[in-house]
Amino acid sequence: MITLGVVFEVLKGIQPPWSDQIIADVGIDSRKLIPGSMFVALAGESVDGHDYVQDAFNRGASFALIDHPVEDGIRVIDLRAGAKEDYEQEPEVPFCLLVDDALTALQRVAGAWRKKLELRVIAITGSVGKSTTKELTTTVLRQRYRTLKNPGNLNNEIGLPMTLWRLGEGHQRAVLEMGFYVPGEIEFLCGLARPSVGVITTIGTVHAERAGSQEQIVRGKAELVEALPPAPEGIAILNYDDPLVRDMAEVTEARVFYYGLSPDADLWADQVEGLGLDGIRFRLHYQGENIYLKVPLIGRHSVHTVLRAAAVGLVEGLSWEEISRGLRSEHTQLRLVAVRASSGAMILDDTYNASPKSMLADLNLLEEMVGRKIAVLGDMLELGHYEEQGHRKVGIRAAEVADVLVTVGRLGQQIAHAAAESGFKNEDIHSFLSGEEASEFLKGFLVENDVVLIKGSRGMRMDKIVAALEANP
């Protein structure tokens, strides 16, 4: 873990004799800190972390990074450029470190600390499947290596540096998801994390509203493979089935390792069979070997997640026995979970987020299930120019798969219209503007043996529908 001395060394070029205290953790939410941690006070649009420094100290934090004054009575050490202060006297804990910019300081320390450590970083980005790939890859690598991952969705200019602070000298691998909203963001994150392996999942239209065109999204994601070191140290793991990802081989000096469903890939799969809630079965091919596997991931589309995690395992030197053990772990099912409704219906809960590609994949899973199939689909946000096209594609597929369609939100009505135009009976389509309305309808509509897929963008809070219907929330 990072010591206070590392922070002083990076930000001020000195290490006071009393600065060997270990920083137990780092965080930006005063409510989630553990004793001995560093609170980073960031000023947001509506909340300023500087207003919560005392609360952080009351909850056990020992230190705080601040960039403007806080309430009187809190000890402050000035580390700003040009500040002249006697750092020989050990201050009483807790205290603040005053810097020019708290976020920049967090990032500078993270990058310097990562640079000191001997480990390999695996970075993952793409429009869909980043988090599930991160989780499964970590499970695989932990069969041999001490591995750290960024928790939850801490994948941006704040969350990723916080993860790097948590690295210890005993870590051998780090698996880091990297988010993308604007060009240059992944390049910046790579400058901090220094990845040796880069994994690209797929290119879609997620965040097109902020990033711009699909071409800009491609360029932004490609920043990962551009940042990798040359072969043999650097390895770019690319999705052969996605032409936009496959062509990224042209912009990297790293070794290229393709995965996919094509025999032209280095690692490929066939005979993919969906087993409903029992997972998937398939055959892997690698260098003349055939490996038959069944894993507990739900939905045929999950085979690409398996391929990515297996590819990382292979390039990091794991045996097939280790890779298979990691893939078959009972903890590998991540986002989509199955729960029972009070009515006895089976709910397929994939309410974390949504894009056209992930929603179509879940509809493919619904097609595999037995029972009356009900698709409860909410708005897909931040699609930009692809908004209408994406919702219409989902509506057309829903008409092919579902027996009943329930849409939530203004954009969800586009799904309903496309389904109706595709021949879906109007009496089997139910559209609501709010999740509360949809919940009330479903409570009186669902019966035993129904299978209900619930999915929508995070901002739609479709998880509240699941909670309202679940037998034991």
N, C-alpha and C positions, 0 to 999 in steps of 0.2 A: 504494500500500500504506500501511497505518497506520504511523506513526512512534511512537517511544516518547513523544514530546511529546504526541501525541493522548491516549495512555493517562494521562499525568500530568494533562493539562488536564481530562479527564472525571472522573477519580477524586479529584483533589486541587485542581483549580482553578489550577494553575501549570504553567509550562513551563520547566524548568531549562535553562540555556544549552547543556548538553551532550546534550540529549534529541532530537536530530534523526536518530538512528539509525533506519533502516527495519527494521521487523519483517518478516522474510522470509516467515513463515507462522505459523500458530497450530495447536496440537494438544493432545489429551488422552492420546495414546499415546506414551510416550517412545521406543518402538522405531521410530516412523514420522516423526520430526522431521528437518528439514533444517537445515543450519547457519544461524545467525542468527535462529532462530524463537523463539516464545514458547510455553512449556509451561504449560498450565493444570492445576493439581493439584486434581482433584476426588476427593472421598471417596465411594466407592460402597458397596454392601452388603457386598461381599467384598474389594474392593481399594481402597486409599487412594493416590491419585496422589502424595501428599506423600512416600511411601516411594520414589518413583522420580525425585525431582528431580535427584539427583546423576547418575543414569543418563541423564537428559535432557541434562544439561550435558556429560557424557562423549561424547554423540552429536552435539554441536555446537550445542545450543540456547544462546542468549545470555541469555534471561530466563525467569522463571517467576512465575506468579501463584499465591500461596499464601494460605491463611487460618488456618493455625496453624503452630507452629514445626516446623522440619525439623532434620536432623542438624547438629551443630556444624561450624563451619568454612565454612559457606556464607554469603556476604554477603547481608544482608537490608536492604531499604529499607522503612520503615514508612509506608504510605499510608492507614492506618486513620483513621476520623473521630477528631479530637482529638489525633492524633499530632503531636508537635512535633519536627521533624528538620531539620537543615541540608541542603538539597538542592543547594547550590551546588557542592559538591565532586563531581567526576565519579567514580563508582565503577568499579572494575575489573570487566570482564565475565568470567564470567557472574555474575548476581545475581538475587535474588528480590524481588518486590514483594509486601509483606504487606498484604492487604486484609481487610475485614470478612467477605466471602463471595466466593470465587473465581468461582463461576458467575454471581452477580449482577454482578460486575465485568466478566466477559466480555460479558454481555448489555448492560450500560450503555454500554460502549465501542462495541460493534457498532451499537447504535441511534444513538448520537451521530455516529459516522463515516458511517453511511448518510445521516443528515440533512444532512451537509455536501455530499454528492455530487449532481450534476445528472445523473440517469439515470432511466429508467423501469423499474420492477420488474413482472414478470409472475409472479403467484403461482398455483399449481396445487394443488387438493386434490380429494378424492373417495375413494370406497371402492375403486375399481379403476382402474388405468390411469394413475396419477399419474406414475410414473417414466418409462414409455414416452412419455407426452405431454411431459414435461420434456425428454427427450432429443431427440425429433423437433422440438419447438418451438425448441430451441436451435440445431439444425442449420439450420432455416429462417431464423431471425433472423440467423445468422452469415453469410448471403449478403450482408447489408448492414452489420450493426452488430457492434461488438466486444461480445461477449456472454459473461457469466459464468453458470454454473449451479452448484447445490449438488451435489457429487459423491456417488455412491452413494445411500445413504438418510439422508444428514445433513439430516433434515427436521424435527427437533424443537427443544426449547428449548436444546439444546447445539449440535447440528449446524448449525442455521440461523445463529446468531450467528457461528460460526466461518467460515461462508461469507461473511458480510458483512465480516468482517475482511479477506478476500482481495480485496475490491473495490478497484480503482484509479481514479484520476481519469480515465483513458482509457476506462473502460468506459461503454458507451452503454445497454446493457440488461442486466438480470439475470433469469434464469428460476429461480424458487425453488419447489421442491416443499414443501408443508406437510402434515405428518402430524397426525393427530388421535386422541387417546385419551380425553380428558376435556373437558367443556365449559369454555370460556374459553381453551383452549390456542391455537387459531388466532387469536383476538382478540389475544392477547399477541404472537404471532409477527408479526401484521400491524402492531402498534405499533412493532416493531423495523424491519421491512422496508419499510413505507410503500408498498404496491403500488398501481399505477395500473390494472392489468388483473388481473382474477381469473377463473380458469378452473375450472369445476366439471365433473368427469367424470361420475360416476354415484353414486347412493346405494345401498349394499347393507348387509350385516349384518357386515362385517368389523369386528373389535374390539368387537362388541356386548357381549361378556363384561365388558369394562372400561367402555365408554361407557354401557351400559344399553340402553334401548329404541331402536328405529329412529327414533322421534321425537327422541330426544336426539342421535342421530347427525346428523339433518337440521339441528337447531338449531346443532350444533357446526360443521358444514360451512358453514352460512349465515353464520357470523361473518366469512368472507372477503368476501362481497359486501356485507355491512353495513359493513365497514371501508373500502370503496373510496371515493374522493372523488366528489363529484357529477359528472354529465355537464357538459361534454364530456370532461374529463380522465379520469374514471373509466369503465371499461368492464367489464361483467360478461358473460363468455362462458359461456352456459348450454346444457346438453344438453336439447333440445326433446323428445327421445324418452323422457326420464325425468320423469314428472309431478312427482316430489319436487324435482327440480332446476329444472324449468321454473317452478314456483311461487315460487322464490326471487326472481324479478323483483319480487315485492311488497315485499321488505324491503331493497331497495337504491335509492340515489339515482343510481347510475351508469347510463350508457347500457347497455341490454341488447342483446346480440347472440346470437341463437339459432343452434345448429348441430344437424344430425340427418339423419334419412332422410325427413322429412316436407317437402312443398313449402311448409308454413307457416313453416319455419325460414328465417333469412336466408341461410345457406349450407347446402345439402343435397346428398345424393348418392343416386344410383340406379344401376341396372344393375351392381350389385356382383357380381363374379365371383371366386371363389377359384381360384387357379391352383396350389394345393398349395405346394410349396417354391419355386415361381417367383414367389410374391407374390400380389397382388390387382390386379384391373382394375375401374375404375368411372368414372362420369361425375359431375362436380361442377356445381352450378348456383349462380350468384351474380349478382344484378342483371341478369338477362336473358342472361348469358353461359353457355355450356356448355363445360366443360373436361374432356377425356378424359385419364385418367392411368392408368399402371401403376406400382406402387411395390413395392419388395422386402419389404414387411412380410408376414408369414405369417398367414393366417386372415382370413375375411371380417369378423370383429369388429374388425379393425384399421382399418377405414374410419373409425371414430369417432376413433381417434387421429389419423388424417390430417385429419379435419375440424377437430379442435381446433387442431392446429398451423397449418393453413391460415388458420383464423379469426384467430389471433394475428398471423400475417403480414399479413393484410388490414388489421386495425385499426392495425397499426404502420406502415402505408404501403408495404409491399413490393409489387412488381409480380408478376403471375402467373408471369412468367419466373423471377423469383427464388424464389418459393414452390415452383414445380414443380421447380426444380433442387435445392432443399433436400429436398423430399419423395422425390426419386428417388435421393438419395445412397446409395451402397453401404453406408454405416454406419448406415442407419436401422433395420435389424433388431436388436432389442435383447435381450429376455429369452428368447424361444423360439429355440433354435438346433438345427440338425440335425447329428448326428454318427453315425459308423458304429460298430456293435458288432463285436467280434472275429468273430462269426458271419456278418457281412455284413448284418445287420438295420439298418434305419434307425431311429435313436433321435431322437424329438422331445423335447428337454430343455427343460422349463419348470419347473425345480425351485426357482426363486427364492422363490415364495410361492403361496398358493392361497386362493381364495374360491369359493363356489358359482358365481358369475357367470363368473369367469375359467376355472374348470374346465369349465363347460358350453361356453364359447367354444372351448377346446382340443379338446373332444370333437367339436365341429362341424368343426374342422380335420381331425381324424382321419378323419372321414366322407369328406372329399374325397380321401384318399390311396388309392393302389392297392396291394394286397397283403393279407396276413393282418393284421388290425388288433388290436393288443394294448394295452389301457389299464392302466397301472400307477399306481394312485391311492392316495395316503396321506391321513392325517387332515387335516382343515381345522380349525385351532385358533381359539380366541377367538370363536366364533360365538354364545356365550351361549344365549339362548332359541331361536335359530334353528338350533341344532346338528343336531337330528334331521331337521328339514325340509330343511336344506341338503344333508345327506349323502344323503337319500332322493332328492331331485331329481337329483343326480348319478348315483346308481345306476340310476334309471329311464332317463336319457339314455344311460348306458353300455350298457344292454341293447339299445338301438336301434342303436348305432353299432359296438360292438366285437365281435370274434369271440372274444376271450379277455379276461377281466377278472382282474387281480391287485390285491389290496388290501393295504395295509400299515398296521398300527396298530389300536388298539381301535375308533376311530371309523370306520376304513375298513371294518370289518365291517358297519356300517350300510349302506354303499354296496353291499356284496355281497348283503345280505339284500334290499334294495330291487330290485336287478337280478334276483335269483332270483324274487321275487314278480311281476316283470314278464315272466317267461317265459324268462329266460336259463338255459341248461342248467347244471345243477350241476357237471357234469364240466368245464365251461369257466370255472369260477370258482375261484380259488386265493387263499386269505386267509392272511396271515402277520402276526405281531405286530411283527417287526423287519425293517428294511431288509436286514440281513445274510442272513436266511432267504430273503427275496424274491430277492436277488442270486444266491444259490446255485441257486435253482430256475430263474431265467431263464438262467443260464449254460448249462444243459443243455437248455433248452427252445427258445431262439430259433434260427431258421434264416434263411438268406438270403431276401430279399424280404418279411420281416416288417417292419411299421411299428409302432414302440413309443412310445406317449406316456407320459412319466413326469412326474408332477406331485403336489405335496403342500405343506403348509405348511412354512415354513423350518425350524421346530423339528423336523420329521421327518427332516431331512437326506437327502432323496431324491437329492440330488446324489451321495451316496456310491454309490447304485445305478448311476448313470450312469458314474461312475469305474470301478466294478467291471466293467462290461460293455464300455466303450469300447475300441476297437482300439488307439488311441494316446493314452492319457490324459495 
